[in-house]
């Protein structure tokens, strides 16, 4: 009986230590995001523009659609370097923007579209 109590006490302590050690992994935010606004060259919001965010190293491409105010958001991106390009209605962004996405940090980019 005493042996079982000692064993259970050790087992409980070990379980608590394992959970405590894993908390930084579970609780840590390991993704970032890109957001802001898409405009056309006149300064007006570009509604319905397709924003593509690409990380060539990871082989990951994510798309978002700009809203009524031109805002877009691409959440939950793994940290790394991304290129951003927006297109829509015969317009596209000038050169491809590059942005560093860091874990837990939102990156903001205003994209300006011009007629192509």
Secondary structure, 3 states (H helix, E strand, C coil): CHHHHHHHHHHHHHHHHHHHHHHHHHHCCCEEEEEEEEEECCCCECCCCEEEEEECCCCEEEEEECCCCCEEEEEEEECEEEEEEEEECCEEECCCEEEEEECCEEEEEEEEEEEC
